[in-house]
Amino acid sequence: MGMADRWMSEEGLTLLRGWARDGLTRERMAGAMGISTRTLYKWQKRYPEIAAALGAGREAVDYQVEQALLDRALGGDLKAQMYWLNNRRGDKWQEHPREKADSTEDEGVTVIVDV
Protein backbone atom coordinates (compact mmCIF):
# COMPACT_ATOMS: atom_id res chain seq x y z
CA MET A 1 0.00 0.00 0.00
CA GLY A 2 1.43 3.41 -1.00
CA MET A 3 1.54 6.47 1.21
CA ALA A 4 -1.38 8.17 -0.52
CA ASP A 5 -3.47 4.98 -0.32
CA ARG A 6 -3.16 4.97 3.45
CA TRP A 7 -4.60 8.49 3.62
CA MET A 8 -7.41 7.69 1.21
CA SER A 9 -8.65 4.87 3.45
CA GLU A 10 -11.69 5.63 5.60
CA GLU A 11 -9.48 5.86 8.68
CA GLY A 12 -7.03 8.23 6.96
CA LEU A 13 -9.80 10.45 5.60
CA THR A 14 -11.41 10.59 9.04
CA LEU A 15 -8.12 11.79 10.52
CA LEU A 16 -7.75 14.43 7.81
CA ARG A 17 -11.31 15.69 8.38
CA GLY A 18 -10.65 15.86 12.11
CA TRP A 19 -7.40 17.75 11.70
CA ALA A 20 -9.04 20.21 9.34
CA ARG A 21 -11.93 20.62 11.78
CA ASP A 22 -9.44 21.28 14.58
CA GLY A 23 -7.82 24.03 12.52
CA LEU A 24 -4.45 22.42 11.81
CA THR A 25 -2.51 24.13 9.06
CA ARG A 26 -1.53 22.20 5.96
CA GLU A 27 2.06 22.32 7.22
CA ARG A 28 1.17 20.65 10.51
CA MET A 29 -1.02 18.06 8.76
CA ALA A 30 1.77 17.19 6.36
CA GLY A 31 4.17 16.77 9.28
CA ALA A 32 1.74 14.46 11.07
CA MET A 33 1.30 12.48 7.85
CA GLY A 34 5.06 12.12 7.38
CA ILE A 35 5.10 13.97 4.06
CA SER A 36 6.14 17.42 2.89
CA THR A 37 3.67 20.26 2.60
CA ARG A 38 4.34 20.30 -1.13
CA THR A 39 3.31 16.64 -1.38
CA LEU A 40 0.09 17.33 0.52
CA TYR A 41 -0.82 20.12 -1.90
CA LYS A 42 -0.08 17.78 -4.84
CA TRP A 43 -2.27 15.08 -3.31
CA GLN A 44 -5.10 17.55 -2.83
CA LYS A 45 -5.02 18.23 -6.57
CA ARG A 46 -4.54 14.60 -7.59
CA TYR A 47 -6.95 12.89 -5.17
CA PRO A 48 -10.43 14.40 -4.84
CA GLU A 49 -11.07 12.28 -1.72
CA ILE A 50 -8.28 14.04 0.15
CA ALA A 51 -9.35 17.50 -1.04
CA ALA A 52 -12.95 16.76 -0.01
CA ALA A 53 -11.90 15.51 3.43
CA LEU A 54 -9.84 18.64 4.10
CA GLY A 55 -12.63 20.90 2.86
CA ALA A 56 -15.41 19.09 4.70
CA GLY A 57 -13.61 19.28 8.03
CA ARG A 58 -13.11 23.03 7.81
CA GLU A 59 -16.56 23.71 6.42
CA ALA A 60 -18.26 21.81 9.23
CA VAL A 61 -16.47 23.67 12.00
CA ASP A 62 -16.95 27.02 10.25
CA TYR A 63 -20.71 26.42 10.26
CA GLN A 64 -20.62 25.42 13.93
CA VAL A 65 -18.75 28.60 14.86
CA GLU A 66 -21.07 30.71 12.73
CA GLN A 67 -24.10 29.16 14.43
CA ALA A 68 -22.58 29.72 17.89
CA LEU A 69 -21.90 33.37 17.04
CA LEU A 70 -25.45 33.81 15.77
CA ASP A 71 -26.86 32.17 18.91
CA ARG A 72 -24.87 34.55 21.10
CA ALA A 73 -25.89 37.56 19.03
CA LEU A 74 -29.55 36.61 19.20
CA GLY A 75 -29.17 35.96 22.92
CA GLY A 76 -28.19 39.57 23.53
CA ASP A 77 -24.37 39.42 23.49
CA LEU A 78 -23.49 42.95 22.37
CA LYS A 79 -20.00 42.06 21.10
CA ALA A 80 -21.41 39.21 19.02
CA GLN A 81 -24.09 41.50 17.62
CA MET A 82 -21.54 44.16 16.70
CA TYR A 83 -19.25 41.60 15.08
CA TRP A 84 -22.10 40.04 13.11
CA LEU A 85 -23.49 43.34 11.86
CA ASN A 86 -20.07 44.77 11.01
CA ASN A 87 -19.18 41.72 8.94
CA ARG A 88 -22.53 40.75 7.49
CA ARG A 89 -24.06 44.20 7.04
CA GLY A 90 -20.99 46.36 6.60
CA ASP A 91 -22.90 48.56 4.17
CA LYS A 92 -25.07 49.76 7.06
CA TRP A 93 -22.95 49.05 10.13
CA GLN A 94 -19.39 50.31 10.18
CA GLU A 95 -17.05 49.69 13.07
CA HIS A 96 -15.47 53.12 12.48
CA PRO A 97 -17.97 55.66 11.16
CA ARG A 98 -16.69 57.98 8.49
CA GLU A 99 -16.36 61.60 9.52
CA LYS A 100 -18.44 64.13 7.58
CA ALA A 101 -19.24 61.55 4.90
CA ASP A 102 -22.20 60.46 7.00
CA SER A 103 -23.43 63.97 7.63
CA THR A 104 -26.25 65.50 5.65
CA GLU A 105 -27.67 68.98 5.76
CA ASP A 106 -31.40 69.54 5.91
CA GLU A 107 -32.83 73.05 6.29
CA GLY A 108 -29.76 74.39 8.02
CA VAL A 109 -29.51 71.48 10.44
CA THR A 110 -26.50 69.18 10.22
CA VAL A 111 -27.23 65.57 11.05
CA ILE A 112 -24.25 63.37 11.87
CA VAL A 113 -24.84 59.66 11.95
CA ASP A 114 -22.80 58.11 14.75
CA VAL A 115 -23.07 54.33 14.74
C-alpha positions as CSV (number, residue, x, y, z in Angstrom):
1,M,0.0,0.0,0.0
2,G,1.4,3.4,-1.0
3,M,1.5,6.5,1.2
4,A,-1.4,8.2,-0.5
5,D,-3.5,5.0,-0.3
6,R,-3.2,5.0,3.5
7,W,-4.6,8.5,3.6
8,M,-7.4,7.7,1.2
9,S,-8.6,4.9,3.5
10,E,-11.7,5.6,5.6
11,E,-9.5,5.9,8.7
12,G,-7.0,8.2,7.0
13,L,-9.8,10.4,5.6
14,T,-11.4,10.6,9.0
15,L,-8.1,11.8,10.5
16,L,-7.8,14.4,7.8
17,R,-11.3,15.7,8.4
18,G,-10.7,15.9,12.1
19,W,-7.4,17.7,11.7
20,A,-9.0,20.2,9.3
21,R,-11.9,20.6,11.8
22,D,-9.4,21.3,14.6
23,G,-7.8,24.0,12.5
24,L,-4.5,22.4,11.8
25,T,-2.5,24.1,9.1
26,R,-1.5,22.2,6.0
27,E,2.1,22.3,7.2
28,R,1.2,20.6,10.5
29,M,-1.0,18.1,8.8
30,A,1.8,17.2,6.4
31,G,4.2,16.8,9.3
32,A,1.7,14.5,11.1
33,M,1.3,12.5,7.9
34,G,5.1,12.1,7.4
35,I,5.1,14.0,4.1
36,S,6.1,17.4,2.9
37,T,3.7,20.3,2.6
38,R,4.3,20.3,-1.1
39,T,3.3,16.6,-1.4
40,L,0.1,17.3,0.5
41,Y,-0.8,20.1,-1.9
42,K,-0.1,17.8,-4.8
43,W,-2.3,15.1,-3.3
44,Q,-5.1,17.5,-2.8
45,K,-5.0,18.2,-6.6
46,R,-4.5,14.6,-7.6
47,Y,-6.9,12.9,-5.2
48,P,-10.4,14.4,-4.8
49,E,-11.1,12.3,-1.7
50,I,-8.3,14.0,0.2
51,A,-9.3,17.5,-1.0
52,A,-13.0,16.8,0.0
53,A,-11.9,15.5,3.4
54,L,-9.8,18.6,4.1
55,G,-12.6,20.9,2.9
56,A,-15.4,19.1,4.7
57,G,-13.6,19.3,8.0
58,R,-13.1,23.0,7.8
59,E,-16.6,23.7,6.4
60,A,-18.3,21.8,9.2
61,V,-16.5,23.7,12.0
62,D,-17.0,27.0,10.2
63,Y,-20.7,26.4,10.3
64,Q,-20.6,25.4,13.9
65,V,-18.8,28.6,14.9
66,E,-21.1,30.7,12.7
67,Q,-24.1,29.2,14.4
68,A,-22.6,29.7,17.9
69,L,-21.9,33.4,17.0
70,L,-25.5,33.8,15.8
71,D,-26.9,32.2,18.9
72,R,-24.9,34.5,21.1
73,A,-25.9,37.6,19.0
74,L,-29.6,36.6,19.2
75,G,-29.2,36.0,22.9
76,G,-28.2,39.6,23.5
77,D,-24.4,39.4,23.5
78,L,-23.5,42.9,22.4
79,K,-20.0,42.1,21.1
80,A,-21.4,39.2,19.0
81,Q,-24.1,41.5,17.6
82,M,-21.5,44.2,16.7
83,Y,-19.3,41.6,15.1
84,W,-22.1,40.0,13.1
85,L,-23.5,43.3,11.9
86,N,-20.1,44.8,11.0
87,N,-19.2,41.7,8.9
88,R,-22.5,40.7,7.5
89,R,-24.1,44.2,7.0
90,G,-21.0,46.4,6.6
91,D,-22.9,48.6,4.2
92,K,-25.1,49.8,7.1
93,W,-22.9,49.1,10.1
94,Q,-19.4,50.3,10.2
95,E,-17.0,49.7,13.1
96,H,-15.5,53.1,12.5
97,P,-18.0,55.7,11.2
98,R,-16.7,58.0,8.5
99,E,-16.4,61.6,9.5
100,K,-18.4,64.1,7.6
101,A,-19.2,61.6,4.9
102,D,-22.2,60.5,7.0
103,S,-23.4,64.0,7.6
104,T,-26.3,65.5,5.7
105,E,-27.7,69.0,5.8
106,D,-31.4,69.5,5.9
107,E,-32.8,73.0,6.3
108,G,-29.8,74.4,8.0
109,V,-29.5,71.5,10.4
110,T,-26.5,69.2,10.2
111,V,-27.2,65.6,11.0
112,I,-24.2,63.4,11.9
113,V,-24.8,59.7,12.0
114,D,-22.8,58.1,14.8
115,V,-23.1,54.3,14.7
